Amino acid sequence: MAKILKISTFIVIIVLVIVLSRFIYIEVNRNNYENKVTNYLLNDMGYDKSEIASVEGVYGFKLPEFYTIVIFENEPYVEYTYFAHKEVLQFDYQIIDSKYDGITKKELKNYDKNGLIE
């Protein structure tokens, strides 16, 4: 009986370690991407911290697995998507307030010419 209890306990511990390691991996990578994009915006692009409303690392189930969503104070109706794998690139944007649906790329205030937005 004691042997079965030890084996059961060992299996439970292994399963917990596997599950927890996945959560830790996701959280560490989300934070890493947030930090990379924040540093890029502040140091390379010259934004002031007060100009950035939010930077949120995202774990997606499709490729790419990790990306970052940025909202700027002067455009709270636009979510900019950044990739931060090897280098940081602005990849896409999405209008999140239907009142501003007609905005074009030329009208974006925080468009990054070095990014990949077509």
KOLZA-41906 format. One record per residue (C-alpha): residue number from 1; residue in three letters; x, y, z. Coordinates in pm, 1 decimal. Last residue first. Layout:
<rs>
+------+---------+----------+----------+----------+
! voti ! koldren !       c1 !       c2 !       c3 !
+------+---------+----------+----------+----------+
!  NUM !     ALA !        X !        Y !        Z !
...
+------+---------+----------+----------+----------+
</rs>
This chain:
<rs>
+------+---------+----------+----------+----------+
! voti ! koldren !       c1 !       c2 !       c3 !
+------+---------+----------+----------+----------+
!  118 !     GLU !    117.6 !   4735.4 !  -4563.2 !
!  117 !     ILE !    203.7 !   4738.8 !  -4195.1 !
!  116 !     LEU !    542.6 !   4567.4 !  -4159.3 !
!  115 !     GLY !    726.6 !   4812.4 !  -3938.7 !
!  114 !     ASN !   1011.1 !   5056.6 !  -4005.3 !
!  113 !     LYS !    766.1 !   5333.1 !  -4101.0 !
!  112 !     ASP !    608.2 !   5301.6 !  -3755.3 !
!  111 !     TYR !    254.3 !   5441.1 !  -3754.6 !
!  110 !     ASN !    181.6 !   5617.9 !  -3428.0 !
!  109 !     LYS !    -41.6 !   5900.7 !  -3548.8 !
!  108 !     LEU !   -233.4 !   5690.7 !  -3798.7 !
!  107 !     GLU !   -389.4 !   5908.1 !  -4069.5 !
!  106 !     LYS !   -176.9 !   5767.7 !  -4352.1 !
!  105 !     LYS !   -275.9 !   5411.9 !  -4251.3 !
!  104 !     THR !   -640.9 !   5500.6 !  -4305.0 !
!  103 !     ILE !   -908.4 !   5587.9 !  -4052.0 !
!  102 !     GLY !  -1262.8 !   5512.3 !  -4166.7 !
!  101 !     ASP !  -1355.5 !   5294.4 !  -3868.6 !
!  100 !     TYR !  -1309.8 !   5574.4 !  -3611.0 !
!   99 !     LYS !  -1656.7 !   5564.8 !  -3449.7 !
!   98 !     SER !  -1628.3 !   5184.5 !  -3456.2 !
!   97 !     ASP !  -1382.3 !   5201.1 !  -3166.2 !
!   96 !     ILE !  -1126.2 !   4918.0 !  -3164.8 !
!   95 !     ILE !   -947.5 !   5011.4 !  -3487.7 !
!   94 !     GLN !   -687.9 !   4740.6 !  -3541.6 !
!   93 !     TYR !   -321.5 !   4776.3 !  -3625.8 !
!   92 !     ASP !    -60.9 !   4547.3 !  -3772.4 !
!   91 !     PHE !    300.9 !   4440.0 !  -3764.9 !
!   90 !     GLN !    502.2 !   4697.9 !  -3577.1 !
!   89 !     LEU !    840.3 !   4532.2 !  -3560.7 !
!   88 !     VAL !   1075.3 !   4458.5 !  -3270.7 !
!   87 !     GLU !   1376.0 !   4249.2 !  -3364.4 !
!   86 !     LYS !   1445.0 !   3880.2 !  -3320.0 !
!   85 !     HIS !   1102.4 !   3783.1 !  -3184.5 !
!   84 !     ALA !    938.9 !   4107.2 !  -3081.8 !
!   83 !     PHE !    624.6 !   4128.3 !  -3293.3 !
!   82 !     TYR !    409.0 !   4434.8 !  -3242.9 !
!   81 !     THR !     33.5 !   4478.3 !  -3284.7 !
!   80 !     TYR !   -108.5 !   4830.0 !  -3260.8 !
!   79 !     GLU !   -450.6 !   4872.8 !  -3103.0 !
!   78 !     VAL !   -628.2 !   5191.0 !  -3214.7 !
!   77 !     TYR !   -913.0 !   5378.5 !  -3041.5 !
!   76 !     PRO !   -694.6 !   5514.6 !  -2761.3 !
!   75 !     GLU !   -494.8 !   5709.5 !  -3020.4 !
!   74 !     ASN !   -314.8 !   5995.7 !  -2839.4 !
!   73 !     GLU !   -260.6 !   5784.7 !  -2525.4 !
!   72 !     PHE !   -108.9 !   5498.4 !  -2725.9 !
!   71 !     ILE !   -235.7 !   5140.8 !  -2716.7 !
!   70 !     VAL !     13.4 !   4859.3 !  -2766.7 !
!   69 !     ILE !    -59.8 !   4488.9 !  -2819.6 !
!   68 !     THR !    234.0 !   4248.6 !  -2801.7 !
!   67 !     TYR !    298.2 !   3916.2 !  -2972.2 !
!   66 !     PHE !    359.5 !   3557.8 !  -2868.8 !
!   65 !     GLU !    270.8 !   3228.6 !  -3039.4 !
!   64 !     PRO !    310.1 !   3361.5 !  -3386.5 !
!   63 !     LEU !    146.8 !   3148.0 !  -3500.0 !
!   62 !     LYS !   -178.2 !   3023.3 !  -3357.1 !
!   61 !     PHE !   -275.0 !   2971.4 !  -2993.9 !
!   60 !     GLY !   -192.1 !   3324.7 !  -2896.4 !
!   59 !     TYR !     -7.9 !   3442.2 !  -2585.9 !
!   58 !     VAL !    -27.9 !   3818.4 !  -2556.4 !
!   57 !     GLY !    208.9 !   4072.4 !  -2402.5 !
!   56 !     GLU !     28.6 !   4393.5 !  -2315.1 !
!   55 !     VAL !    162.8 !   4746.4 !  -2347.1 !
!   54 !     SER !    -74.7 !   5018.3 !  -2233.5 !
!   53 !     ALA !   -147.2 !   5391.5 !  -2248.4 !
!   52 !     ILE !    189.2 !   5495.2 !  -2395.7 !
!   51 !     GLU !    249.7 !   5869.9 !  -2428.2 !
!   50 !     SER !    330.7 !   5906.8 !  -2055.7 !
!   49 !     LYS !    630.4 !   5673.8 !  -2097.4 !
!   48 !     ASP !    781.5 !   5918.7 !  -2345.4 !
!   47 !     TYR !    827.8 !   5791.6 !  -2697.5 !
!   46 !     GLY !   1170.7 !   5816.2 !  -2859.0 !
!   45 !     MET !   1136.5 !   5535.8 !  -3115.3 !
!   44 !     ASP !   1454.5 !   5351.8 !  -3016.8 !
!   43 !     ASN !   1464.2 !   5402.3 !  -2638.8 !
!   42 !     LEU !   1102.3 !   5437.5 !  -2526.0 !
!   41 !     LEU !    921.0 !   5241.0 !  -2796.2 !
!   40 !     TYR !   1190.9 !   4974.6 !  -2824.7 !
!   39 !     ASN !   1219.2 !   4941.3 !  -2446.8 !
!   38 !     THR !    840.9 !   4895.0 !  -2420.4 !
!   37 !     VAL !    844.5 !   4640.7 !  -2703.6 !
!   36 !     LYS !   1122.3 !   4434.7 !  -2546.0 !
!   35 !     ASN !    967.0 !   4458.3 !  -2198.4 !
!   34 !     GLU !    622.6 !   4346.4 !  -2314.8 !
!   33 !     TYR !    781.3 !   4061.2 !  -2511.4 !
!   32 !     ASN !    975.1 !   3941.4 !  -2205.8 !
!   31 !     ASN !    667.6 !   3969.9 !  -1984.7 !
!   30 !     ARG !    466.1 !   3753.0 !  -2223.0 !
!   29 !     ASN !    759.4 !   3510.2 !  -2246.5 !
!   28 !     VAL !    788.3 !   3473.3 !  -1868.0 !
!   27 !     GLU !    412.2 !   3426.3 !  -1831.1 !
!   26 !     ILE !    390.6 !   3159.5 !  -2099.9 !
!   25 !     TYR !    690.0 !   2962.1 !  -1972.4 !
!   24 !     ILE !    560.2 !   2983.6 !  -1613.5 !
!   23 !     PHE !    221.9 !   2847.9 !  -1720.5 !
!   22 !     ARG !    388.5 !   2564.0 !  -1911.8 !
!   21 !     SER !    617.0 !   2486.1 !  -1615.5 !
!   20 !     LEU !    313.7 !   2468.2 !  -1388.3 !
!   19 !     VAL !    147.6 !   2195.5 !  -1595.4 !
!   18 !     ILE !    463.4 !   1984.4 !  -1625.5 !
!   17 !     VAL !    553.4 !   2028.2 !  -1258.5 !
!   16 !     LEU !    200.1 !   1941.0 !  -1152.7 !
!   15 !     VAL !    200.0 !   1625.3 !  -1365.7 !
!   14 !     ILE !    535.9 !   1517.4 !  -1217.2 !
!   13 !     ILE !    411.9 !   1582.3 !   -861.2 !
!   12 !     VAL !     94.6 !   1382.0 !   -921.7 !
!   11 !     ILE !    297.8 !   1093.7 !  -1064.1 !
!   10 !     PHE !    533.5 !   1092.7 !   -763.0 !
!    9 !     THR !    241.5 !   1099.4 !   -520.3 !
!    8 !     SER !     78.8 !    806.0 !   -697.1 !
!    7 !     ILE !    406.8 !    610.1 !   -692.4 !
!    6 !     LYS !    458.3 !    681.2 !   -320.0 !
!    5 !     LEU !     97.1 !    586.0 !   -238.5 !
!    4 !     ILE !    128.0 !    263.2 !   -439.9 !
!    3 !     LYS !    447.6 !    172.9 !   -248.2 !
!    2 !     ALA !    281.0 !    242.9 !     87.1 !
!    1 !     MET !      0.0 !      0.0 !      0.0 !
+------+---------+----------+----------+----------+
</rs>
